[in-house]
Amino acid sequence: MLQKQIQERPVHWPTLNTVIMVEDALKNMDESVISIAELKRKLPRQVNHITLMVILEYLERSNKIAVTLKGITWIENNNPNLKRAILNGVEL
């Protein structure tokens, strides 16, 4: 659905700095879940809504965030111990 909306409107492609800014804001947020409106208020610079949707779609596809009805949450985990446990674990 999000991809259909993006294709219908003119796309404003984000710069790398904008993607990193949104990523850092989501990674360092105090709440566990945040709405798009709250995210826009917490960003240091204004971001076009369509551009923000493109960034959020990218982050969701790369398994860094989860987008639910309640909002957006950061889910990426770079813990090397967790990665090692997953690789060496037994599948049930």
Order of alpha helices (4+ residues) and beta strands (2+ residues): alpha-alpha-alpha-alpha-beta-beta-alpha
